[in-house]
Amino acid sequence: MGNGSKKPPDTKIRLKKFDQPEDDSRVKLVVYASWFLFCCFCLVGARLWYLQVMQGKYFRLLSEKNSVKSIRLQPYRGNILDRSGRLLAGVEPSFNIGIVLKDAGNIEGLLSRLEPLIDEPSMSVRMKLVAAKGQPAYLPVIIKRNADWKTVARIEARLYELPGVVVEVAPSRLYPYGKIAPHLLGYLAEVSLEQLKSERYSHAVPGDLVGKYGIEARFEQELAGESGYKRVKVDARGRMIRVVEEKMPKSGQDLTLTIDLDLQLAAEEALSDRPGAVVALDPRNGQVLVMASSPKFDPSIFANGLSREEWKALNDPLYSPLVNKAIQGQYAPGSTFKPLMAAAGLNEHVINMHSSFFCSGSMRLGRRRFRCWKKGGHGRTDLYKGLVQSCDVYFYNVGLKLGVDRISKYAFGFGLGKKTGIDLPGEKSGRVPTRKWKYRRYKEAWQKGETLNYSIGQGFLLVTPLQLSRMMAAIANGGILYRPEYVLGEPADRQGTVPVKPAILKTIRQVLAGVIEDPHGTARRCRIPGIRVGGKTGTAQVVRQVKRKQDEKMAWKFKDHALFIAFAPVDDPQIAVAVIIEHGGHGGSAAAPVARAVIERWLQLRSPKPSSFLERTASVSSMYRERPDV
């Protein structure tokens, strides 16, 4: 290598100079990343400090609320018993499935998992959730009542993936005899938002079942009881760890009725499915022994909600299953009005026992002919024959002698045309027509022909079966009008006396015995060996017809109503019965056998040895009398 040769460049130094910009960018990146992480840690630390120090108390309380749940304990509803202490309506344990909306989270996702488990239509569940809009979110919305064990087991097994779903053990109404006296007992259904605003339902919360009809509604506050609560600590999966605090509920009061289960069953069995009503009273004090209305309904179906088809059937205008026909049905009394007419005629001295009129089968008044039910007529007829054979012409004449004003006076005096005062919602007053009433209603004067119709219980006159039974009871007890009472232990409420002398009523009772005992009496089918029964048949025309068709050729809804009133025993009356069979035809053939079934059962109850039927009802009642452990 010579002196003139050049020194090669320093490669190492050149590479360092080339790398210098890259190293600087890396340093800056590290610095920026460090500052970013530092800021994030500062923000997180500040947030943790805020949550733990500034908001620590709030979240501590919230945590406690999430781990401690408050459970409402529903009280046992009071039992409803018959006069002998047999259970008519009680309680039994049941399972309800509900959703607490505040804990549910994604409701659509929850429902998609829940619906296959509960075997409930999705539309039905959603409608219940919509209906619960506005109620407190911490209260469960009941989506299925009376769930079976299999459904409950499926829910419990998957409860961890069903947030907000709760299974409640709650008492539900039990009817050990099924559809017994549903119109009197009533039914329970879910409380409405309007009812929750009322002081009467201050004890209820959304989702509760309350009395909506009959005795259940009338005595809601007494039967409902007072709810309690239980505060329990639960783990993250909702399982109970321990009870923190507990207040036991207070059961509702039991209610004992004057109803006799045996007589009630006898009446309902005799009525069968025929539309109508049966009322039996104790004439000595006004106690209600029987109150039956037909068709019946199942009181247990209302708790779970009704389908459209069920609601439509219950509101059928032709049969009216939801109407308590014993106090809300208003009918022309027909010939059951004739004992009142006879008593009024004797009391006003327009007739006596020997007064007679000739019946040729009709009576002419002006240009119109008023017919007797017996086409060939009854011939010469006195009071006994007139009542026993129910001669219309005889009472046409009595009516003309009395006049509309006096007939109405006695009708009111026997308790017709006004409510009896029974402590049940919805009682109708019936109608007793007067001159003033007709002019006010139709702007027309009263006509004599209307008095003739009035005299045989037709025309404008309307009564309820309860009013008829009370009228019969007043005739039987010597003239006392009691307010009908269905709660045992309540004192007899004597509302007044009928405006007829007791001696005349005694005569009427003996004549009414002839209606059943006389070979020509219209109620021969009500004869009962070993006891004297007094009664009166009635047939009430439904539609006006110039030429009456034979019953078998008429549509059912156009046939006459069949009525019968009775009391027994004649010499010591202890039961008074009124029966109506809608469109049943003749009182003697359709209604009298029903009254006979009730009186026969009453007679059996007085015998020293109870029937097998009584033993059977007693055993069924004892099975359900005690409240179950829930």
Wavefront OBJ file of the C-alpha trace (Angstrom):
o trace
v 0.000 0.000 0.000
v 1.681 3.297 -1.097
v 1.791 6.735 0.595
v -0.535 8.176 -2.002
v -3.196 5.714 -1.301
v -6.425 6.985 0.359
v -7.759 5.728 3.689
v -11.039 3.762 3.333
v -14.107 5.393 4.929
v -15.242 4.361 8.445
v -18.226 2.107 7.705
v -19.166 1.763 11.341
v -19.530 5.476 11.860
v -21.593 5.857 8.707
v -24.075 3.184 9.858
v -24.620 4.923 13.202
v -25.342 8.163 11.457
v -27.787 6.382 9.218
v -29.638 4.739 12.210
v -29.947 7.881 14.342
v -33.451 9.059 13.063
v -34.998 5.647 13.671
v -33.789 5.497 17.253
v -35.235 8.914 18.025
v -38.743 7.902 16.829
v -38.677 4.824 19.031
v -37.799 6.842 22.067
v -40.643 9.255 21.426
v -43.131 6.371 20.976
v -42.114 4.865 24.300
v -42.458 8.234 25.995
v -45.946 8.835 24.535
v -47.110 5.343 25.446
v -45.857 5.794 28.971
v -47.747 9.064 29.370
v -50.898 7.464 27.931
v -50.723 4.541 30.308
v -50.021 6.902 33.172
v -53.109 8.949 32.315
v -55.263 5.804 32.038
v -54.084 4.620 35.431
v -54.823 8.034 36.832
v -58.343 7.994 35.394
v -59.000 4.474 36.669
v -57.610 5.391 40.057
v -59.715 8.515 40.190
v -62.808 6.529 39.231
v -62.091 3.893 41.858
v -61.520 6.591 44.440
v -64.845 8.216 43.474
v -66.774 4.947 43.598
v -65.237 3.668 46.836
v -64.828 6.895 48.757
v -67.404 9.318 47.424
v -70.100 6.735 46.432
v -69.092 3.943 48.760
v -72.065 4.261 51.091
v -74.569 4.252 48.219
v -73.152 1.114 46.617
v -72.830 -0.585 49.986
v -76.574 -0.114 50.541
v -77.321 -1.182 46.986
v -75.281 -4.337 47.510
v -77.235 -5.105 50.637
v -80.520 -4.644 48.786
v -79.403 -6.979 46.051
v -78.463 -9.663 48.562
v -81.502 -9.246 50.842
v -84.901 -9.858 49.256
v -88.261 -9.000 50.740
v -90.968 -11.626 50.187
v -94.630 -10.785 50.786
v -96.478 -13.498 52.708
v -100.079 -13.789 51.630
v -102.637 -14.559 54.331
v -105.028 -17.484 54.270
v -108.441 -16.322 53.135
v -111.228 -17.047 55.592
v -113.267 -20.212 55.129
v -116.941 -20.072 54.192
v -118.987 -22.713 56.004
v -122.577 -23.923 55.944
v -124.789 -23.800 59.035
v -123.403 -27.158 60.246
v -119.761 -26.122 59.825
v -119.177 -27.946 56.541
v -116.738 -26.289 54.170
v -118.192 -24.500 51.156
v -115.065 -22.509 50.250
v -111.609 -23.002 51.763
v -107.933 -22.682 50.877
v -105.188 -24.954 49.569
v -101.512 -24.310 48.750
v -100.596 -23.506 45.171
v -97.603 -22.289 43.157
v -97.600 -19.025 41.260
v -94.914 -18.067 38.764
v -94.107 -14.385 38.416
v -91.570 -11.965 36.976
v -90.002 -9.091 38.923
v -89.482 -6.637 36.086
v -86.714 -4.646 37.774
v -84.576 -7.793 37.964
v -85.531 -9.266 34.585
v -83.104 -7.396 32.331
v -83.704 -8.332 28.686
v -87.382 -9.230 28.855
v -87.603 -10.658 25.338
v -84.666 -12.960 25.924
v -86.145 -14.002 29.262
v -89.537 -14.812 27.731
v -87.950 -16.872 24.958
v -86.319 -19.062 27.617
v -89.330 -19.080 29.966
v -92.276 -19.784 27.666
v -91.331 -23.404 26.821
v -91.039 -24.151 30.540
v -94.422 -22.919 31.730
v -96.664 -24.211 28.944
v -98.407 -20.864 28.641
v -99.210 -19.106 25.344
v -96.714 -16.328 24.657
v -99.526 -13.897 23.832
v -101.140 -14.548 27.204
v -97.866 -13.863 29.048
v -97.265 -10.638 27.137
v -100.822 -9.440 27.770
v -100.315 -9.930 31.502
v -97.090 -7.954 31.396
v -98.796 -5.146 29.482
v -101.711 -5.142 31.916
v -99.242 -4.775 34.796
v -97.825 -1.572 33.361
v -97.854 1.063 36.052
v -97.505 -1.265 39.021
v -94.293 -1.048 41.128
v -91.404 -2.795 39.342
v -90.323 -4.610 42.526
v -93.623 -6.532 42.718
v -93.826 -9.763 40.736
v -96.224 -9.902 37.797
v -98.031 -13.239 38.101
v -97.910 -14.943 34.696
v -99.140 -18.383 35.740
v -101.256 -19.405 38.720
v -101.680 -22.880 40.191
v -98.630 -24.257 38.379
v -98.153 -28.021 38.708
v -95.133 -29.732 40.276
v -93.488 -30.506 36.929
v -93.615 -26.865 35.844
v -92.206 -25.704 39.168
v -89.393 -28.273 38.964
v -88.445 -27.120 35.453
v -88.337 -23.505 36.598
v -86.306 -24.224 39.735
v -83.767 -26.276 37.777
v -83.023 -23.363 35.429
v -83.579 -20.462 37.801
v -79.964 -19.353 37.393
v -80.650 -18.357 33.760
v -84.062 -16.798 34.471
v -83.309 -13.466 36.166
v -86.342 -11.914 37.798
v -88.422 -15.114 37.732
v -89.880 -16.104 41.109
v -91.910 -19.092 42.281
v -94.327 -18.168 45.077
v -96.195 -20.521 47.361
v -99.600 -18.928 47.881
v -102.999 -20.010 49.214
v -105.693 -20.410 46.558
v -109.464 -20.849 46.856
v -110.733 -24.393 47.186
v -114.318 -25.463 46.444
v -114.623 -29.036 47.745
v -118.115 -29.472 46.260
v -117.331 -27.819 42.930
v -120.088 -25.610 41.554
v -122.101 -25.421 44.768
v -124.007 -22.121 45.220
v -121.600 -20.109 43.023
v -124.015 -17.182 42.675
v -124.217 -16.819 46.445
v -120.573 -17.534 47.304
v -119.201 -15.521 44.378
v -115.692 -15.783 42.977
v -112.195 -14.293 43.152
v -110.324 -12.551 40.357
v -107.250 -10.346 40.045
v -107.663 -6.915 41.589
v -108.027 -4.105 39.056
v -106.125 -0.819 39.064
v -109.395 1.008 39.782
v -110.061 -1.167 42.822
v -106.552 -0.543 44.132
v -107.439 3.147 44.377
v -110.367 2.337 46.680
v -110.084 2.239 50.465
v -112.019 -1.023 50.394
v -109.044 -2.741 48.736
v -106.265 -0.980 50.634
v -104.989 -4.370 51.813
v -104.376 -5.578 48.245
v -101.427 -5.142 45.902
v -101.283 -5.678 42.130
v -101.677 -9.359 41.300
v -103.774 -10.202 44.374
v -107.026 -12.119 44.016
v -109.990 -10.331 45.582
v -113.720 -10.951 45.843
v -115.535 -9.771 42.738
v -119.031 -11.187 43.227
v -121.416 -12.499 45.858
v -120.309 -13.116 49.432
v -116.628 -13.046 48.401
v -117.103 -9.418 47.306
v -119.448 -8.364 50.120
v -117.106 -9.632 52.877
v -113.793 -8.973 51.116
v -112.218 -7.095 54.023
v -113.274 -9.678 56.614
v -112.229 -12.701 54.529
v -108.972 -11.299 53.104
v -106.850 -11.143 56.258
v -103.590 -9.173 56.622
v -100.406 -9.953 54.700
v -96.988 -10.424 56.297
v -93.460 -10.372 54.957
v -90.135 -12.207 55.094
v -86.722 -10.613 54.422
v -84.181 -13.247 53.361
v -80.520 -13.136 52.383
v -79.766 -14.830 49.076
v -76.637 -15.689 47.158
v -75.767 -14.630 43.609
v -77.929 -17.412 42.172
v -80.973 -16.313 44.168
v -80.859 -19.172 46.672
v -81.863 -18.346 50.230
v -79.071 -18.286 52.803
v -80.981 -17.224 55.910
v -84.079 -15.359 57.118
v -83.249 -11.828 58.252
v -86.694 -10.745 59.464
v -90.200 -12.215 59.357
v -93.744 -11.093 60.155
v -96.391 -13.773 59.844
v -99.631 -12.969 57.983
v -102.970 -12.861 59.782
v -105.628 -15.168 58.378
v -109.037 -13.864 57.330
v -112.142 -14.454 59.405
v -114.246 -17.547 58.814
v -117.835 -16.927 57.784
v -120.631 -19.337 58.733
v -123.759 -19.141 56.604
v -127.371 -20.078 57.313
v -127.288 -22.162 54.116
v -127.838 -25.876 54.602
v -125.500 -27.814 52.310
v -127.841 -30.794 52.043
v -130.831 -28.672 51.050
v -128.690 -26.650 48.638
v -127.470 -29.810 46.916
v -131.013 -31.172 46.782
v -132.249 -27.983 45.108
v -129.416 -27.880 42.586
v -129.779 -31.559 41.744
v -133.520 -31.112 41.186
v -132.970 -28.017 39.033
v -130.351 -29.861 37.011
v -129.236 -27.608 34.139
v -132.643 -25.993 33.625
v -132.524 -22.187 33.891
v -134.297 -20.999 37.019
v -133.944 -20.448 40.737
v -134.832 -21.936 44.127
v -135.020 -20.021 47.421
v -135.872 -21.554 50.784
v -136.328 -19.504 53.972
v -136.965 -20.336 57.586
v -140.276 -18.480 58.182
v -139.521 -18.231 61.899
v -136.566 -15.867 61.489
v -135.917 -15.163 57.783
v -132.747 -17.257 57.555
v -131.847 -18.330 54.012
v -131.639 -22.131 53.839
v -131.255 -22.417 50.054
v -130.285 -19.966 47.337
v -129.788 -21.700 44.004
v -129.594 -20.214 40.530
v -129.187 -22.082 37.254
v -127.268 -22.415 34.981
v -124.281 -22.492 37.319
v -120.681 -21.523 36.656
v -117.324 -22.742 37.948
v -116.043 -20.089 40.403
v -112.447 -21.332 40.172
v -111.932 -20.354 36.520
v -111.814 -16.608 37.151
v -108.511 -16.684 39.054
v -106.521 -17.717 35.974
v -108.280 -15.343 33.590
v -110.974 -16.238 31.078
v -110.607 -17.017 27.424
v -112.784 -15.163 24.946
v -114.945 -18.266 24.471
v -115.466 -18.708 28.227
v -116.428 -15.063 28.691
v -118.866 -15.245 25.781
v -120.536 -18.350 27.234
v -120.879 -16.735 30.656
v -122.625 -13.724 29.117
v -125.086 -15.682 26.985
v -128.217 -13.457 27.100
v -130.584 -16.408 26.756
v -129.346 -18.381 29.784
v -127.438 -15.670 31.744
v -125.192 -17.939 33.853
v -123.659 -15.013 35.750
v -127.024 -13.620 36.901
v -128.150 -14.632 40.377
v -131.752 -15.253 39.375
v -132.815 -15.702 42.997
v -132.393 -11.967 43.638
v -131.898 -10.492 40.153
v -134.375 -12.452 38.046
v -137.696 -10.593 37.684
v -140.726 -12.599 36.586
v -144.480 -12.356 36.464
v -145.641 -14.455 39.442
v -148.660 -15.912 37.665
v -151.039 -17.808 39.922
v -148.622 -17.774 42.871
v -150.041 -14.263 43.361
v -153.521 -15.658 44.054
v -153.012 -16.412 47.791
v -152.256 -12.712 48.276
v -155.399 -11.828 46.289
v -157.501 -14.178 48.421
v -156.108 -12.717 51.664
v -156.739 -9.152 50.414
v -160.315 -9.989 49.350
v -161.126 -11.539 52.738
v -159.431 -8.738 54.659
v -161.325 -6.056 52.676
v -164.624 -8.011 53.045
v -165.275 -8.008 49.296
v -165.542 -11.823 49.506
v -165.903 -14.498 52.157
v -165.198 -18.216 52.157
v -168.571 -18.922 50.566
v -168.544 -16.192 47.908
v -168.776 -17.871 44.517
v -168.581 -16.983 40.848
v -169.413 -19.029 37.816
v -166.522 -19.978 35.527
v -167.477 -20.950 31.992
v -163.872 -20.939 30.824
v -163.703 -17.189 30.190
v -164.980 -13.807 31.282
v -166.061 -10.971 29.009
v -165.105 -7.392 29.814
v -166.213 -4.906 27.204
v -165.258 -6.268 23.809
v -162.486 -8.474 25.121
v -162.695 -12.005 26.476
v -160.361 -12.998 29.322
v -159.841 -16.735 29.437
v -159.366 -19.190 32.275
v -156.545 -21.719 31.958
v -159.202 -24.473 31.939
v -160.928 -24.254 28.595
v -164.152 -25.914 29.764
v -164.355 -23.809 32.911
v -164.639 -24.721 36.591
v -168.365 -24.102 37.018
v -169.585 -22.572 40.271
v -166.436 -21.759 42.240
v -165.868 -20.554 45.807
v -162.628 -19.454 47.443
v -161.441 -22.959 48.350
v -162.063 -24.301 44.867
v -160.699 -21.135 43.296
v -157.332 -21.526 45.030
v -157.092 -25.309 44.957
v -157.877 -25.504 41.245
v -156.408 -22.066 40.435
v -159.486 -20.679 38.680
v -158.602 -17.499 36.797
v -162.208 -16.332 36.415
v -162.725 -16.434 40.184
v -159.807 -14.067 40.722
v -160.834 -11.839 37.825
v -163.959 -11.123 39.849
v -162.038 -10.632 43.092
v -159.726 -8.212 41.286
v -162.599 -6.119 39.951
v -164.062 -5.881 43.443
v -160.737 -4.825 44.964
v -159.558 -2.484 42.210
v -155.994 -1.710 41.226
v -155.282 0.606 44.154
v -156.116 -1.929 46.849
v -154.352 -4.753 44.998
v -151.180 -2.633 44.892
v -151.579 -1.731 48.555
v -151.539 -5.409 49.546
v -148.760 -6.264 47.080
v -146.541 -3.652 48.717
v -147.734 -4.836 52.136
v -146.470 -8.361 51.410
v -143.036 -7.024 50.484
v -143.340 -6.972 46.699
v -142.174 -4.080 44.545
v -139.223 -3.241 46.811
v -135.941 -4.837 47.782
v -136.047 -7.337 50.625
v -132.907 -5.821 52.133
v -130.766 -8.943 51.858
v -127.124 -7.946 52.243
v -126.025 -8.883 48.721
v -125.068 -6.558 45.869
v -127.323 -6.398 42.824
v -130.727 -7.247 44.310
v -133.647 -6.157 42.108
v -136.838 -4.625 43.482
v -139.347 -6.134 41.067
v -142.361 -3.999 40.156
v -145.785 -3.363 41.627
v -147.781 -1.281 39.132
v -150.071 1.579 40.144
v -152.182 4.125 38.302
v -149.524 6.776 38.827
v -146.747 4.456 37.673
v -148.536 3.649 34.412
v -149.277 7.260 33.631
v -145.713 8.295 34.422
v -144.335 5.483 32.272
v -146.770 5.396 29.351
v -148.791 8.614 29.686
v -151.929 6.463 29.690
v -154.727 5.850 32.209
v -155.166 2.488 33.906
v -157.663 0.140 32.226
v -160.007 -2.385 33.854
v -158.659 -5.139 31.645
v -155.226 -4.523 33.166
v -156.750 -5.079 36.603
v -157.914 -8.530 35.473
v -154.409 -9.465 34.324
v -152.996 -8.021 37.538
v -155.372 -10.207 39.584
v -153.806 -13.433 38.282
v -150.192 -12.248 38.533
v -149.718 -11.181 34.923
v -149.376 -7.836 33.169
v -146.969 -5.274 34.616
v -146.349 -7.097 37.904
v -142.808 -8.477 38.409
v -141.291 -10.283 41.396
v -138.029 -12.028 42.297
v -137.917 -15.614 43.637
v -136.636 -14.253 46.967
v -139.662 -11.958 47.234
v -141.997 -14.871 46.496
v -140.332 -17.001 49.146
v -140.610 -14.201 51.700
v -144.289 -13.681 50.803
v -144.888 -17.390 51.364
v -142.954 -17.244 54.649
v -145.107 -14.337 55.869
v -148.292 -16.280 55.108
v -146.811 -19.294 56.907
v -145.630 -17.491 60.076
v -148.774 -15.455 60.661
v -147.813 -12.247 58.869
v -144.257 -11.272 59.910
v -141.891 -9.942 57.241
v -138.258 -10.681 58.097
v -135.249 -9.333 56.277
v -133.620 -12.381 54.648
v -130.352 -13.208 56.436
v -127.644 -15.604 55.249
v -124.957 -15.112 57.946
v -125.479 -17.405 60.930
v -125.599 -15.661 64.283
v -127.130 -12.428 63.050
v -130.315 -11.514 64.956
v -133.624 -11.791 63.144
v -134.579 -8.439 61.619
v -138.346 -8.024 61.807
v -139.230 -5.416 59.188
v -142.978 -5.326 59.766
v -146.194 -7.290 59.337
v -148.475 -7.799 56.379
v -151.760 -5.831 56.427
v -153.915 -8.949 56.910
v -155.438 -10.397 60.101
v -153.663 -13.524 61.423
v -156.947 -15.460 61.398
v -157.310 -14.866 57.657
v -153.752 -16.049 57.041
v -154.514 -19.219 59.010
v -157.480 -19.848 56.706
v -155.297 -19.285 53.641
v -152.764 -21.815 54.970
v -155.415 -24.488 55.286
v -156.697 -23.799 51.768
v -153.133 -23.987 50.377
v -152.793 -27.415 51.959
v -155.718 -28.442 49.759
v -153.737 -27.436 46.637
v -151.553 -30.473 47.388
v -153.874 -32.811 49.322
v -157.110 -32.381 47.358
v -157.570 -34.884 44.502
v -158.295 -31.924 42.204
v -155.404 -29.787 43.485
v -152.922 -28.428 40.950
v -149.847 -29.511 43.008
v -150.634 -33.145 43.705
v -147.064 -34.004 42.685
v -145.769 -32.287 45.810
v -147.433 -34.694 48.230
v -144.977 -36.086 50.771
v -145.932 -38.994 53.030
v -145.742 -38.131 56.698
v -145.975 -34.356 56.393
v -148.603 -31.801 55.399
v -147.406 -29.294 52.828
v -149.166 -26.163 51.634
v -148.409 -24.554 48.298
v -149.529 -22.826 45.135
v -148.651 -23.450 41.516
v -148.132 -20.739 38.939
v -147.689 -20.468 35.193
v -146.466 -17.128 33.877
v -147.018 -16.248 30.233
v -143.845 -15.058 28.518
v -145.287 -13.737 25.262
v -148.791 -12.580 24.429
v -150.529 -14.924 22.020
v -154.059 -14.727 20.660
v -154.167 -18.446 19.922
v -151.905 -20.455 22.183
v -149.948 -23.199 20.454
v -149.288 -26.550 22.045
v -146.151 -26.436 24.217
v -144.359 -29.093 22.203
v -144.736 -26.991 19.041
v -143.380 -23.793 20.606
v -139.772 -22.668 20.675
v -138.300 -23.092 24.152
v -137.772 -19.367 24.704
v -141.492 -18.669 24.100
v -142.812 -21.265 26.562
v -144.382 -20.193 29.865
v -142.378 -19.975 33.082
v -143.262 -22.590 35.697
v -143.548 -21.450 39.341
v -144.347 -23.007 42.683
v -144.369 -21.727 46.269
v -144.750 -23.966 49.311
v -144.338 -24.203 53.085
v -144.166 -27.077 55.569
v -145.374 -28.384 57.917
v -148.783 -26.737 57.571
v -149.458 -26.684 61.329
v -145.938 -25.594 62.353
v -144.222 -23.984 59.351
v -140.415 -24.212 59.417
v -139.499 -23.926 55.742
v -140.881 -21.805 52.884
v -139.778 -22.509 49.301
v -140.114 -20.660 45.998
v -139.192 -22.274 42.667
v -139.134 -20.929 39.134
v -138.195 -22.906 36.034
v -137.724 -20.578 33.092
v -139.825 -21.692 30.122
v -140.639 -24.839 32.087
v -144.311 -24.908 31.167
v -146.655 -25.776 34.027
v -145.885 -25.092 37.666
v -147.438 -28.321 38.902
v -145.418 -30.567 36.617
v -142.106 -28.673 36.358
v -141.596 -26.577 39.508
v -143.508 -28.495 42.220
v -141.222 -31.587 42.057
v -138.207 -29.361 42.737
v -139.833 -27.963 45.884
v -140.777 -31.479 46.900
v -137.113 -32.604 46.635
v -136.040 -29.766 48.946
v -138.782 -30.402 51.510
v -138.147 -34.160 51.458
v -134.465 -33.584 52.164
v -135.428 -31.188 54.955
v -137.657 -33.908 56.418
v -134.781 -36.421 56.238
v -132.567 -34.060 58.203
v -135.078 -34.083 61.035
v -135.041 -37.890 61.260
v -132.954 -39.423 64.093
v -130.671 -41.394 61.735
v -128.723 -39.373 59.151
v -128.819 -40.584 55.580
v -125.753 -41.897 53.785
v -125.803 -38.649 51.829
v -125.304 -36.644 55.015
v -122.457 -38.909 56.110
v -120.810 -38.484 52.705
v -120.956 -34.669 52.781
v -119.609 -34.634 56.325
v -116.610 -36.769 55.362
v -115.811 -34.630 52.321
v -115.952 -31.470 54.411
v -113.655 -32.865 57.111
v -110.970 -33.491 54.482
v -110.671 -29.792 53.734
v -111.773 -28.098 56.945
v -108.298 -27.474 58.343
v -106.104 -24.959 56.553
v -103.141 -26.746 54.977
v -99.564 -25.960 55.867
v -98.197 -23.839 53.021
l 1 2 3 4 5 6 7 8 9 10 11 12 13 14 15 16 17 18 19 20 21 22 23 24 25 26 27 28 29 30 31 32 33 34 35 36 37 38 39 40 41 42 43 44 45 46 47 48 49 50 51 52 53 54 55 56 57 58 59 60 61 62 63 64 65 66 67 68 69 70 71 72 73 74 75 76 77 78 79 80 81 82 83 84 85 86 87 88 89 90 91 92 93 94 95 96 97 98 99 100 101 102 103 104 105 106 107 108 109 110 111 112 113 114 115 116 117 118 119 120 121 122 123 124 125 126 127 128 129 130 131 132 133 134 135 136 137 138 139 140 141 142 143 144 145 146 147 148 149 150 151 152 153 154 155 156 157 158 159 160 161 162 163 164 165 166 167 168 169 170 171 172 173 174 175 176 177 178 179 180 181 182 183 184 185 186 187 188 189 190 191 192 193 194 195 196 197 198 199 200 201 202 203 204 205 206 207 208 209 210 211 212 213 214 215 216 217 218 219 220 221 222 223 224 225 226 227 228 229 230 231 232 233 234 235 236 237 238 239 240 241 242 243 244 245 246 247 248 249 250 251 252 253 254 255 256 257 258 259 260 261 262 263 264 265 266 267 268 269 270 271 272 273 274 275 276 277 278 279 280 281 282 283 284 285 286 287 288 289 290 291 292 293 294 295 296 297 298 299 300 301 302 303 304 305 306 307 308 309 310 311 312 313 314 315 316 317 318 319 320 321 322 323 324 325 326 327 328 329 330 331 332 333 334 335 336 337 338 339 340 341 342 343 344 345 346 347 348 349 350 351 352 353 354 355 356 357 358 359 360 361 362 363 364 365 366 367 368 369 370 371 372 373 374 375 376 377 378 379 380 381 382 383 384 385 386 387 388 389 390 391 392 393 394 395 396 397 398 399 400 401 402 403 404 405 406 407 408 409 410 411 412 413 414 415 416 417 418 419 420 421 422 423 424 425 426 427 428 429 430 431 432 433 434 435 436 437 438 439 440 441 442 443 444 445 446 447 448 449 450 451 452 453 454 455 456 457 458 459 460 461 462 463 464 465 466 467 468 469 470 471 472 473 474 475 476 477 478 479 480 481 482 483 484 485 486 487 488 489 490 491 492 493 494 495 496 497 498 499 500 501 502 503 504 505 506 507 508 509 510 511 512 513 514 515 516 517 518 519 520 521 522 523 524 525 526 527 528 529 530 531 532 533 534 535 536 537 538 539 540 541 542 543 544 545 546 547 548 549 550 551 552 553 554 555 556 557 558 559 560 561 562 563 564 565 566 567 568 569 570 571 572 573 574 575 576 577 578 579 580 581 582 583 584 585 586 587 588 589 590 591 592 593 594 595 596 597 598 599 600 601 602 603 604 605 606 607 608 609 610 611 612 613 614 615 616 617 618 619 620 621 622 623 624 625 626 627 628 629 630
